[in-house]
Amino acid sequence: MSALKDRLRADLTTAIKARDELRSSTLRMVLTSITNAEVAGKVSRELSDDDILGVLSTEAKRRREAATAFQEGGRAEMAAKEAAEGEVIAEYLPTPLTEAEIAELVAAAIAQTGAAAEGMRAMGKVMGVVTPQVKGRADGGAVAAEVRKQLG
């Protein structure tokens, strides 16, 4: 079994014992998402730590988007709840990359692929190199924006 999944389950037990409603409900939701990902498709499988990080980053992104939507809709209490859930999930994700680190990785990928001369046509090639390096540590939209900026 995955070490990250074990940690999530142990932290859920601790949160339940401490009567921490926010943490326990968030961890239950995350573990449910992991289980759903494991049984999705034709054959059920055990997720690796990398796969679980992917599920966690998806859930964190959902929380950010929901918090923004609630804030724009004038539902501050719901936005705060979503943001708090996002913070709980963020504890299990690797530290996010800064804009400078993303720019550095993109520049290295452009040099590695020789895409500077091709311009925007090489965006897919560069993204293919950068995406595995930033998985779970940076938003794909931010990475794509940096690639566009450096290529075009």
DSSP file with accessible surface (Angstrom, degrees, kcal/mol):
  #  RESIDUE AA STRUCTURE BP1 BP2  ACC     N-H-->O    O-->H-N    N-H-->O    O-->H-N    TCO  KAPPA ALPHA  PHI   PSI    X-CA   Y-CA   Z-CA
    1    1 A M              0   0  129      0, 0.0     2,-0.1     0, 0.0    47,-0.1   0.000 360.0 360.0 360.0 151.7    0.0    0.0    0.0
    2    2 A S     >  -     0   0   11     45,-0.3     4,-2.1     1,-0.1     5,-0.1  -0.337 360.0-139.0 -66.1 138.3    1.1    3.5   -0.7
    3    3 A A  H  > S+     0   0   67      2,-0.2     4,-2.3     1,-0.2     5,-0.1   0.883 104.8  52.6 -65.7 -37.1    2.9    5.4    2.1
    4    4 A L  H  > S+     0   0   17      2,-0.2     4,-2.5     1,-0.2    -1,-0.2   0.914 108.4  49.6 -67.1 -39.1    0.9    8.6    1.4
    5    5 A K  H  > S+     0   0    5      1,-0.2     4,-2.4     2,-0.2    -1,-0.2   0.908 110.3  51.0 -66.6 -40.3   -2.4    6.7    1.6
    6    6 A D  H  X S+     0   0   79     -4,-2.1     4,-2.6     2,-0.2    -1,-0.2   0.911 110.2  50.0 -60.3 -42.8   -1.3    5.2    4.9
    7    7 A R  H  X S+     0   0  114     -4,-2.3     4,-2.7     2,-0.2    -2,-0.2   0.913 109.7  50.7 -63.6 -41.9   -0.4    8.7    6.2
    8    8 A L  H  X S+     0   0    0     -4,-2.5     4,-2.1     1,-0.2    -2,-0.2   0.923 111.9  47.2 -62.0 -43.8   -3.8   10.1    5.1
    9    9 A R  H  X S+     0   0   96     -4,-2.4     4,-2.2     2,-0.2    -2,-0.2   0.909 112.9  48.4 -65.2 -43.1   -5.7    7.2    6.9
   10   10 A A  H  X S+     0   0   52     -4,-2.6     4,-2.3     1,-0.2    -2,-0.2   0.917 112.1  49.2 -63.8 -41.5   -3.6    7.7   10.1
   11   11 A D  H  X S+     0   0   45     -4,-2.7     4,-2.5     2,-0.2    -1,-0.2   0.849 108.3  54.6 -66.9 -33.4   -4.2   11.4   10.0
   12   12 A L  H  X S+     0   0   24     -4,-2.1     4,-2.6     2,-0.2    -2,-0.2   0.939 108.0  48.8 -63.4 -45.6   -7.9   10.8    9.5
   13   13 A T  H  X S+     0   0   71     -4,-2.2     4,-2.4     1,-0.2    -2,-0.2   0.930 112.3  48.6 -59.5 -44.4   -8.0    8.6   12.6
   14   14 A T  H  X S+     0   0   90     -4,-2.3     4,-2.0     1,-0.2    -1,-0.2   0.914 111.4  49.8 -61.8 -42.5   -6.1   11.3   14.6
   15   15 A A  H  <>S+     0   0    4     -4,-2.5     5,-2.7     2,-0.2     4,-0.3   0.888 110.3  50.0 -66.1 -38.6   -8.5   14.0   13.4
   16   16 A I  H ><5S+     0   0   72     -4,-2.6     3,-1.2     1,-0.2    -1,-0.2   0.934 111.5  48.2 -65.3 -44.5  -11.6   12.0   14.3
   17   17 A K  H 3<5S+     0   0  170     -4,-2.4    -1,-0.2     1,-0.3    -2,-0.2   0.855 112.7  48.5 -64.0 -33.8  -10.2   11.3   17.8
   18   18 A A  T 3<5S-     0   0   73     -4,-2.0    -1,-0.3    -5,-0.2    -2,-0.2   0.463 110.6-125.1 -84.3  -1.1   -9.4   15.0   18.2
   19   19 A R  T < 5 +     0   0  208     -3,-1.2     2,-1.1    -4,-0.3    -3,-0.2   0.845  51.5 160.9  57.7  38.0  -12.9   15.9   17.0
   20   20 A D     >< -     0   0   69     -5,-2.7     4,-2.6     1,-0.2     5,-0.2  -0.768  17.2-174.6 -90.3  94.8  -11.5   18.1   14.2
   21   21 A E  H  > S+     0   0  138     -2,-1.1     4,-2.7     2,-0.2     5,-0.3   0.903  77.3  48.5 -60.7 -47.6  -14.5   18.3   11.9
   22   22 A L  H  > S+     0   0   59      2,-0.2     4,-2.4     1,-0.2     5,-0.2   0.956 115.8  43.1 -60.3 -50.1  -12.9   20.2    9.1
   23   23 A R  H  > S+     0   0   52      1,-0.2     4,-2.7     2,-0.2     5,-0.2   0.929 115.9  47.4 -64.3 -44.5   -9.8   18.0    8.9
   24   24 A S  H  X S+     0   0    3     -4,-2.6     4,-2.4    -9,-0.2    -1,-0.2   0.925 113.8  46.5 -67.9 -40.7  -11.7   14.7    9.2
   25   25 A S  H  X S+     0   0   46     -4,-2.7     4,-2.2    -5,-0.2    -1,-0.2   0.909 114.2  48.8 -68.2 -37.4  -14.3   15.6    6.6
   26   26 A T  H  X S+     0   0    1     -4,-2.4     4,-2.5    -5,-0.3    -2,-0.2   0.935 112.8  46.6 -66.1 -45.0  -11.6   16.9    4.2
   27   27 A L  H  X S+     0   0    2     -4,-2.7     4,-2.8     1,-0.2     5,-0.2   0.884 111.0  52.6 -66.8 -36.6   -9.5   13.7    4.6
   28   28 A R  H  X S+     0   0  119     -4,-2.4     4,-2.2    -5,-0.2    -1,-0.2   0.928 110.4  48.4 -60.7 -45.2  -12.6   11.5    4.2
   29   29 A M  H  X S+     0   0   46     -4,-2.2     4,-2.3     2,-0.2    -2,-0.2   0.921 112.5  48.1 -61.9 -43.3  -13.4   13.3    1.0
   30   30 A V  H  X S+     0   0    2     -4,-2.5     4,-2.3     2,-0.2    -2,-0.2   0.928 111.4  49.4 -64.7 -44.7   -9.8   12.9   -0.3
   31   31 A L  H  X S+     0   0   17     -4,-2.8     4,-2.5     1,-0.2    -1,-0.2   0.876 110.0  52.4 -64.0 -34.5   -9.7    9.2    0.6
   32   32 A T  H  X S+     0   0   78     -4,-2.2     4,-2.8     2,-0.2    -1,-0.2   0.920 108.5  50.0 -65.3 -42.3  -13.0    8.8   -1.2
   33   33 A S  H  X S+     0   0   21     -4,-2.3     4,-2.1     2,-0.2    -2,-0.2   0.891 110.7  50.0 -62.7 -39.1  -11.6   10.5   -4.3
   34   34 A I  H  X S+     0   0    0     -4,-2.3     4,-2.1     2,-0.2    -2,-0.2   0.935 111.1  48.4 -64.5 -45.0   -8.5    8.2   -4.1
   35   35 A T  H  X S+     0   0   57     -4,-2.5     4,-1.9     1,-0.2    -2,-0.2   0.915 110.5  51.6 -61.9 -42.5  -10.8    5.1   -3.9
   36   36 A N  H  X S+     0   0   97     -4,-2.8     4,-0.8     1,-0.2    -1,-0.2   0.900 109.8  49.5 -61.4 -39.5  -12.8    6.3   -6.8
   37   37 A A  H  < S+     0   0   31     -4,-2.1     3,-0.3     1,-0.2    -1,-0.2   0.865 108.7  54.1 -66.9 -34.2   -9.7    6.7   -8.9
   38   38 A E  H  < S+     0   0   18     -4,-2.1     7,-2.0     1,-0.2    -1,-0.2   0.859 114.6  38.5 -68.7 -34.7   -8.6    3.2   -7.9
   39   39 A V  H  < S+     0   0   84     -4,-1.9    -1,-0.2     5,-0.2    -2,-0.2   0.473  91.7 110.1 -97.7  -0.7  -11.8    1.6   -9.1
   40   40 A A     <  +     0   0   59     -4,-0.8     3,-0.3    -3,-0.3     2,-0.1  -0.403  68.1  26.2 -70.3 150.6  -12.2    3.8  -12.2
   41   41 A G  S    S-     0   0   71      1,-0.2     3,-0.1    -2,-0.1    -3,-0.0  -0.422 111.6 -55.9  91.9-169.3  -11.7    2.1  -15.5
   42   42 A K  S    S+     0   0  215      1,-0.2     2,-0.4    -2,-0.1    -1,-0.2   0.800 122.1  37.8 -82.0 -29.9  -12.1   -1.6  -16.3
   43   43 A V  S    S-     0   0  112     -3,-0.3    -1,-0.2    -5,-0.0     2,-0.1  -0.984  80.6-128.1-127.2 131.8   -9.7   -3.0  -13.7
   44   44 A S        +     0   0   84     -2,-0.4     2,-0.3    -5,-0.1    -5,-0.2  -0.465  35.1 177.6 -74.8 150.3   -9.3   -1.7  -10.2
   45   45 A R        -     0   0  134     -7,-2.0     2,-0.5    -2,-0.1    -5,-0.1  -0.967  34.8-102.6-149.0 161.2   -5.7   -1.0   -9.1
   46   46 A E        -     0   0  101     -2,-0.3     2,-0.2    -7,-0.1   -11,-0.0  -0.771  41.3-128.7 -87.4 127.6   -3.7    0.3   -6.2
   47   47 A L        -     0   0    5     -2,-0.5   -45,-0.3   -13,-0.1   -42,-0.1  -0.555  16.2-132.4 -78.8 143.6   -2.5    3.9   -6.8
   48   48 A S     >  -     0   0   55     -2,-0.2     4,-2.4     1,-0.1     5,-0.2  -0.332  32.2 -98.8 -82.0 171.8    1.1    4.8   -6.4
   49   49 A D  H  > S+     0   0   65      1,-0.2     4,-2.5     2,-0.2     5,-0.2   0.892 126.1  53.1 -59.8 -38.0    2.2    7.9   -4.4
   50   50 A D  H  > S+     0   0  106      2,-0.2     4,-1.7     1,-0.2    -1,-0.2   0.909 109.1  48.5 -64.3 -41.1    2.6    9.8   -7.7
   51   51 A D  H  > S+     0   0   50      2,-0.2     4,-2.0     1,-0.2    -2,-0.2   0.901 111.1  50.4 -64.2 -40.4   -1.0    8.9   -8.7
   52   52 A I  H  X S+     0   0    0     -4,-2.4     4,-2.9     1,-0.2    -2,-0.2   0.900 106.8  54.5 -66.5 -37.7   -2.3   10.0   -5.2
   53   53 A L  H  X S+     0   0   36     -4,-2.5     4,-2.7     1,-0.2    -1,-0.2   0.886 106.3  53.2 -61.7 -36.8   -0.4   13.3   -5.5
   54   54 A G  H  X S+     0   0   17     -4,-1.7     4,-2.1     2,-0.2    -2,-0.2   0.921 109.8  46.8 -62.7 -43.4   -2.3   13.8   -8.8
   55   55 A V  H  X S+     0   0   23     -4,-2.0     4,-2.5     1,-0.2    -2,-0.2   0.929 112.9  50.4 -63.5 -43.4   -5.6   13.2   -7.1
   56   56 A L  H  X S+     0   0    1     -4,-2.9     4,-2.6     1,-0.2    -2,-0.2   0.910 110.0  48.7 -63.0 -42.8   -4.6   15.5   -4.3
   57   57 A S  H  X S+     0   0   34     -4,-2.7     4,-2.4     2,-0.2    -1,-0.2   0.892 110.6  51.7 -68.3 -33.5   -3.6   18.3   -6.6
   58   58 A T  H  X S+     0   0   67     -4,-2.1     4,-2.3     2,-0.2    -2,-0.2   0.936 111.5  46.9 -63.9 -44.8   -6.9   17.9   -8.5
   59   59 A E  H  X S+     0   0    5     -4,-2.5     4,-2.0     2,-0.2    -2,-0.2   0.895 111.4  51.1 -64.5 -39.9   -8.8   18.2   -5.3
   60   60 A A  H  X S+     0   0    3     -4,-2.6     4,-2.3     2,-0.2    -1,-0.2   0.915 109.9  50.2 -63.5 -41.0   -6.8   21.2   -4.2
   61   61 A K  H  X S+     0   0   85     -4,-2.4     4,-2.6     1,-0.2     5,-0.2   0.912 108.2  52.9 -64.3 -40.4   -7.5   22.9   -7.6
   62   62 A R  H  X S+     0   0  127     -4,-2.3     4,-2.6     1,-0.2    -1,-0.2   0.900 108.9  50.1 -60.2 -41.5  -11.2   22.2   -7.1
   63   63 A R  H  X S+     0   0   26     -4,-2.0     4,-2.6     2,-0.2    -1,-0.2   0.910 110.6  49.0 -64.2 -43.6  -11.1   23.9   -3.7
   64   64 A R  H  X S+     0   0  132     -4,-2.3     4,-2.2     2,-0.2    -2,-0.2   0.933 114.1  45.6 -60.5 -46.8   -9.4   27.0   -5.1
   65   65 A E  H  X S+     0   0  108     -4,-2.6     4,-2.4     2,-0.2    -2,-0.2   0.903 114.0  48.3 -64.9 -40.8  -11.8   27.3   -8.0
   66   66 A A  H  X S+     0   0   27     -4,-2.6     4,-2.9    -5,-0.2     5,-0.2   0.907 110.2  51.9 -66.7 -40.8  -14.8   26.7   -5.7
   67   67 A A  H  X S+     0   0   15     -4,-2.6     4,-2.5     2,-0.2    -2,-0.2   0.925 111.4  47.6 -61.5 -42.2  -13.5   29.3   -3.2
   68   68 A T  H  X S+     0   0   76     -4,-2.2     4,-2.6     2,-0.2    -2,-0.2   0.929 112.5  48.9 -63.6 -44.5  -13.1   31.8   -6.0
   69   69 A A  H  X S+     0   0   57     -4,-2.4     4,-1.6     1,-0.2    -2,-0.2   0.915 112.9  46.8 -63.6 -44.0  -16.6   31.1   -7.3
   70   70 A F  H  <>S+     0   0   53     -4,-2.9     5,-3.0     2,-0.2     4,-0.2   0.899 111.6  51.9 -64.5 -39.1  -18.2   31.4   -3.9
   71   71 A Q  H ><5S+     0   0  117     -4,-2.5     3,-1.3    -5,-0.2    -2,-0.2   0.930 111.0  46.7 -62.8 -45.0  -16.3   34.6   -3.2
   72   72 A E  H 3<5S+     0   0  161     -4,-2.6    -1,-0.2     1,-0.3    -2,-0.2   0.800 110.5  54.5 -66.4 -28.1  -17.5   36.1   -6.5
   73   73 A G  T 3<5S-     0   0   58     -4,-1.6    -1,-0.3    -5,-0.2    -2,-0.2   0.383 118.8-110.0 -86.7   2.1  -21.1   35.0   -5.7
   74   74 A G  T < 5S+     0   0   65     -3,-1.3     2,-0.7    -4,-0.2    -3,-0.2   0.725  79.7 128.1  79.0  21.9  -21.0   36.8   -2.3
   75   75 A R     >< +     0   0  116     -5,-3.0     4,-2.2     1,-0.2     3,-0.3  -0.627  23.6 165.1-109.7  73.7  -20.9   33.6   -0.2
   76   76 A A  H  > S+     0   0   54     -2,-0.7     4,-2.5     1,-0.2    -1,-0.2   0.853  71.3  55.3 -61.6 -37.9  -17.9   34.4    2.0
   77   77 A E  H  > S+     0   0  119      2,-0.2     4,-1.8     1,-0.2    -1,-0.2   0.908 111.2  44.4 -66.1 -38.1  -18.6   31.7    4.6
   78   78 A M  H  > S+     0   0   51     -3,-0.3     4,-2.5     2,-0.2    -1,-0.2   0.889 112.1  53.1 -71.6 -37.0  -18.6   28.9    1.9
   79   79 A A  H  X S+     0   0    3     -4,-2.2     4,-2.5     1,-0.2    -2,-0.2   0.913 108.7  50.0 -63.0 -40.8  -15.5   30.5    0.3
   80   80 A A  H  X S+     0   0   59     -4,-2.5     4,-2.4     2,-0.2    -1,-0.2   0.898 110.0  50.6 -65.2 -39.1  -13.7   30.3    3.6
   81   81 A K  H  X S+     0   0   95     -4,-1.8     4,-2.4     2,-0.2    -2,-0.2   0.933 111.8  47.0 -63.9 -45.9  -14.7   26.7    4.1
   82   82 A E  H  X S+     0   0   23     -4,-2.5     4,-2.3     1,-0.2    -2,-0.2   0.907 112.4  50.0 -62.9 -41.2  -13.4   25.7    0.7
   83   83 A A  H  X S+     0   0   42     -4,-2.5     4,-1.9     2,-0.2    -1,-0.2   0.906 109.8  51.0 -64.3 -39.5  -10.2   27.7    1.3
   84   84 A A  H  X S+     0   0   25     -4,-2.4     4,-1.8     2,-0.2    -2,-0.2   0.907 109.8  49.6 -65.6 -40.3   -9.7   25.9    4.6
   85   85 A E  H  X S+     0   0   12     -4,-2.4     4,-2.3     1,-0.2    -1,-0.2   0.907 108.5  54.1 -63.2 -39.6  -10.2   22.5    3.0
   86   86 A G  H  X S+     0   0   15     -4,-2.3     4,-2.5     1,-0.2    -2,-0.2   0.876 106.0  52.5 -61.3 -37.1   -7.6   23.5    0.4
   87   87 A E  H  X S+     0   0  133     -4,-1.9     4,-1.0     2,-0.2    -1,-0.2   0.889 107.9  50.8 -66.8 -38.4   -5.1   24.3    3.1
   88   88 A V  H >< S+     0   0   10     -4,-1.8     3,-0.7     1,-0.2     4,-0.4   0.941 113.2  45.5 -63.1 -45.2   -5.6   20.9    4.7
   89   89 A I  H >< S+     0   0    2     -4,-2.3     3,-2.0     1,-0.2     4,-0.4   0.898 105.0  62.2 -65.1 -38.5   -5.0   19.2    1.3
   90   90 A A  H >< S+     0   0   52     -4,-2.5     3,-1.1     1,-0.3    -1,-0.2   0.773  89.4  70.2 -61.1 -24.8   -2.0   21.4    0.6
   91   91 A E  T << S+     0   0  101     -4,-1.0    -1,-0.3    -3,-0.7    -2,-0.2   0.756 101.2  46.2 -63.1 -23.3   -0.3   19.9    3.7
   92   92 A Y  T <  S+     0   0    9     -3,-2.0    -1,-0.2    -4,-0.4    -2,-0.2   0.494  98.8  85.5 -98.6  -5.6    0.1   16.7    1.7
   93   93 A L  S <  S-     0   0   33     -3,-1.1    44,-0.1    -4,-0.4    43,-0.1  -0.657  87.8-101.4 -93.8 152.7    1.3   18.2   -1.5
   94   94 A P        -     0   0   46      0, 0.0    -1,-0.1     0, 0.0     3,-0.1  -0.295  57.2 -77.2 -64.8 159.2    5.0   19.0   -2.2
   95   95 A T        -     0   0  116      1,-0.1    -4,-0.0    -4,-0.1    -5,-0.0  -0.330  57.1-111.8 -60.6 133.8    6.0   22.7   -1.9
   96   96 A P        -     0   0  100      0, 0.0     2,-0.2     0, 0.0    42,-0.2  -0.308  29.7-108.9 -68.1 152.0    4.8   24.6   -4.9
   97   97 A L        -     0   0   19     40,-2.8     2,-0.1    37,-0.2    37,-0.0  -0.533  29.1-124.3 -77.6 146.5    7.3   26.0   -7.3
   98   98 A T     >  -     0   0   77     -2,-0.2     4,-2.3     1,-0.1     5,-0.2  -0.390  28.2-105.3 -81.2 167.9    7.8   29.8   -7.5
   99   99 A E  H  > S+     0   0  167      1,-0.2     4,-2.6     2,-0.2     5,-0.2   0.885 122.6  53.3 -61.5 -37.6    7.4   31.7  -10.8
  100  100 A A  H  > S+     0   0   69      2,-0.2     4,-2.3     1,-0.2    -1,-0.2   0.905 108.4  49.0 -64.9 -40.5   11.2   32.0  -11.0
  101  101 A E  H  > S+     0   0   83      2,-0.2     4,-2.4     1,-0.2    -2,-0.2   0.899 111.5  49.4 -66.8 -39.0   11.6   28.2  -10.7
  102  102 A I  H  X S+     0   0   12     -4,-2.3     4,-2.7     2,-0.2     5,-0.2   0.940 110.7  50.2 -63.2 -44.9    8.9   27.6  -13.3
  103  103 A A  H  X S+     0   0   24     -4,-2.6     4,-2.6     1,-0.2    -2,-0.2   0.898 110.6  50.5 -60.1 -39.5   10.7   30.1  -15.7
  104  104 A E  H  X S+     0   0  145     -4,-2.3     4,-2.3     2,-0.2    -1,-0.2   0.923 111.2  47.2 -64.6 -46.1   14.0   28.3  -15.1
  105  105 A L  H  X S+     0   0   46     -4,-2.4     4,-2.2     2,-0.2    -2,-0.2   0.905 113.0  49.3 -63.2 -40.8   12.5   24.9  -15.8
  106  106 A V  H  X S+     0   0    0     -4,-2.7     4,-2.6     2,-0.2     5,-0.2   0.928 110.4  50.2 -65.2 -43.7   10.8   26.2  -19.0
  107  107 A A  H  X S+     0   0   46     -4,-2.6     4,-2.3     1,-0.2    -2,-0.2   0.917 111.4  49.1 -61.3 -40.9   14.0   27.8  -20.2
  108  108 A A  H  X S+     0   0   56     -4,-2.3     4,-2.6     1,-0.2    -1,-0.2   0.902 111.1  49.7 -64.9 -40.2   15.9   24.6  -19.6
  109  109 A A  H  X S+     0   0    2     -4,-2.2     4,-2.4     2,-0.2     6,-0.2   0.895 109.6  51.1 -67.2 -38.4   13.3   22.6  -21.5
  110  110 A I  H  X>S+     0   0   16     -4,-2.6     5,-1.6     2,-0.2     4,-1.3   0.929 113.0  45.8 -64.1 -42.4   13.4   25.0  -24.4
  111  111 A A  H  <5S+     0   0   80     -4,-2.3    -2,-0.2    -5,-0.2    -1,-0.2   0.915 112.9  50.9 -65.4 -40.6   17.2   24.7  -24.6
  112  112 A Q  H  <5S+     0   0  135     -4,-2.6    -2,-0.2     1,-0.2    -1,-0.2   0.889 117.6  37.4 -65.3 -40.3   17.0   20.9  -24.3
  113  113 A T  H  <5S-     0   0   33     -4,-2.4    -1,-0.2    -5,-0.2    -2,-0.2   0.586 102.0-128.5 -89.3 -11.4   14.4   20.5  -27.1
  114  114 A G  T  <5 +     0   0   46     -4,-1.3     3,-0.5    -5,-0.2     4,-0.3   0.848  60.8 142.9  67.5  34.0   15.9   23.2  -29.3
  115  115 A A    >>< +     0   0    0     -5,-1.6     4,-1.1    -6,-0.2     3,-0.6   0.544  38.0  91.9 -86.9  -6.2   12.5   24.8  -29.6
  116  116 A A  T 34 S+     0   0   75     -6,-0.5     3,-0.4     1,-0.2    -1,-0.2   0.880  88.7  47.3 -59.0 -38.3   13.6   28.4  -29.5
  117  117 A A  T 34 S+     0   0  100     -3,-0.5    -1,-0.2     1,-0.2    -2,-0.1   0.793 107.7  56.5 -74.7 -24.7   13.8   28.6  -33.3
  118  118 A E  T X4 S-     0   0   69     -3,-0.6     3,-1.0    -4,-0.3    -1,-0.2   0.678  88.0-164.5 -82.8 -19.9   10.4   26.9  -33.9
  119  119 A G  G ><  -     0   0   18     -4,-1.1     3,-1.8    -3,-0.4    -1,-0.2  -0.369  61.4  -9.2  72.1-145.5    8.4   29.4  -31.8
  120  120 A M  G >  S+     0   0   84      1,-0.3     3,-1.8    31,-0.2     4,-0.3   0.706 122.7  74.1 -64.9 -20.8    4.8   28.6  -30.7
  121  121 A R  G <  S+     0   0  206     -3,-1.0     3,-0.4     1,-0.3    -1,-0.3   0.768  93.9  55.3 -62.8 -22.7    4.7   25.5  -32.8
  122  122 A A  G <> S+     0   0    2     -3,-1.8     4,-2.3    -7,-0.2    -1,-0.3   0.329  74.2 105.4 -92.8   9.1    7.0   23.8  -30.3
  123  123 A M  H <> S+     0   0   35     -3,-1.8     4,-3.0     1,-0.2     5,-0.2   0.912  79.5  50.0 -57.8 -44.3    4.8   24.5  -27.3
  124  124 A G  H  > S+     0   0   56     -3,-0.4     4,-2.1    -4,-0.3    -1,-0.2   0.898 109.9  51.1 -61.1 -39.8    3.6   20.8  -27.1
  125  125 A K  H  > S+     0   0   96     -4,-0.2     4,-1.1     2,-0.2    -1,-0.2   0.932 113.7  43.9 -63.0 -46.2    7.2   19.6  -27.3
  126  126 A V  H >X S+     0   0    0     -4,-2.3     4,-2.5     1,-0.2     3,-0.6   0.925 113.0  51.2 -67.1 -43.8    8.2   21.9  -24.4
  127  127 A M  H 3X S+     0   0   36     -4,-3.0     4,-2.8     1,-0.2    -1,-0.2   0.873 104.7  58.4 -61.9 -35.8    5.1   21.2  -22.3
  128  128 A G  H 3< S+     0   0   50     -4,-2.1    -1,-0.2    -5,-0.2    -2,-0.2   0.830 111.8  40.8 -62.8 -31.4    5.8   17.4  -22.7
  129  129 A V  H <X S+     0   0   34     -4,-1.1     4,-0.6    -3,-0.6    -2,-0.2   0.885 120.4  42.1 -81.9 -40.9    9.3   17.9  -21.1
  130  130 A V  H >X S+     0   0    0     -4,-2.5     4,-1.4     1,-0.2     3,-0.8   0.887 100.0  69.6 -77.1 -39.5    8.2   20.4  -18.4
  131  131 A T  H >X S+     0   0   70     -4,-2.8     4,-0.8     1,-0.3     3,-0.6   0.878  98.4  48.0 -53.3 -47.7    4.9   18.8  -17.3
  132  132 A P  H 34 S+     0   0   91      0, 0.0     3,-0.3     0, 0.0    -1,-0.3   0.856 110.7  54.3 -63.7 -28.6    6.4   15.7  -15.6
  133  133 A Q  H << S+     0   0   81     -3,-0.8    -2,-0.2    -4,-0.6    -3,-0.1   0.790 115.8  36.2 -73.2 -29.5    8.9   17.9  -13.8
  134  134 A V  H XX S+     0   0    6     -4,-1.4     3,-2.9    -3,-0.6     4,-1.2   0.384  80.4 144.0-105.4   4.1    6.3   20.1  -12.2
  135  135 A K  T 3< S-     0   0  113     -4,-0.8     4,-0.1    -3,-0.3   -81,-0.0  -0.167  81.5  -2.1 -51.7 123.2    3.6   17.5  -11.6
  136  136 A G  T 34 S+     0   0   17      2,-0.4    -1,-0.3     1,-0.1     3,-0.1   0.371 124.8  75.4  79.1  -6.4    1.8   18.4   -8.4
  137  137 A R  T <4 S+     0   0   93     -3,-2.9   -40,-2.8     1,-0.3     2,-0.3   0.490  98.4  26.8-115.3  -8.0    4.0   21.4   -7.7
  138  138 A A  S  < S-     0   0   26     -4,-1.2    -2,-0.4   -42,-0.2    -1,-0.3  -0.988  81.9-104.0-153.7 148.5    2.7   23.9  -10.2
  139  139 A D     >  -     0   0   68     -2,-0.3     4,-1.9     1,-0.1     3,-0.4  -0.530  27.3-133.4 -72.7 134.4   -0.6   24.7  -12.0
  140  140 A G  H  > S+     0   0   44     -2,-0.2     4,-2.7     1,-0.2     5,-0.2   0.841 105.2  57.2 -58.4 -34.3   -0.6   23.6  -15.6
  141  141 A G  H  > S+     0   0   45      2,-0.2     4,-2.3     1,-0.2    -1,-0.2   0.895 106.1  48.8 -64.6 -39.9   -2.1   26.9  -16.7
  142  142 A A  H  > S+     0   0   48     -3,-0.4     4,-2.0     2,-0.2    -1,-0.2   0.898 112.6  48.4 -66.8 -38.3    0.8   28.9  -15.1
  143  143 A V  H  X S+     0   0    1     -4,-1.9     4,-2.4     2,-0.2    -2,-0.2   0.937 111.4  49.5 -66.8 -44.8    3.3   26.6  -16.8
  144  144 A A  H  X S+     0   0   12     -4,-2.7     4,-2.7     1,-0.2    -2,-0.2   0.897 109.4  52.4 -62.1 -39.5    1.6   27.0  -20.2
  145  145 A A  H  X S+     0   0   49     -4,-2.3     4,-2.4     1,-0.2    -1,-0.2   0.911 109.9  48.5 -63.3 -40.4    1.6   30.8  -19.8
  146  146 A E  H  X S+     0   0   24     -4,-2.0     4,-2.4     2,-0.2    -2,-0.2   0.903 110.6  50.9 -66.8 -39.3    5.3   30.8  -19.0
  147  147 A V  H  X S+     0   0    0     -4,-2.4     4,-2.4     2,-0.2     5,-0.3   0.943 111.4  48.3 -62.5 -45.8    6.0   28.6  -22.1
  148  148 A R  H  X S+     0   0  125     -4,-2.7     4,-2.5     1,-0.2    -2,-0.2   0.913 111.1  51.4 -58.8 -43.5    4.0   30.9  -24.3
  149  149 A K  H  < S+     0   0  150     -4,-2.4    -1,-0.2     1,-0.2    -2,-0.2   0.918 114.9  41.1 -62.2 -43.3    5.8   33.9  -22.8
  150  150 A Q  H  < S+     0   0   68     -4,-2.4    -1,-0.2     1,-0.2    -2,-0.2   0.804 120.6  42.2 -78.9 -28.2    9.3   32.4  -23.5
  151  151 A L  H  <        0   0   19     -4,-2.4    -2,-0.2    -5,-0.2   -31,-0.2   0.795 360.0 360.0 -85.6 -29.5    8.4   31.0  -27.0
  152  152 A G     <        0   0   84     -4,-2.5    -3,-0.2    -5,-0.3    -2,-0.1   0.534 360.0 360.0-120.4 360.0    6.5   33.8  -28.4
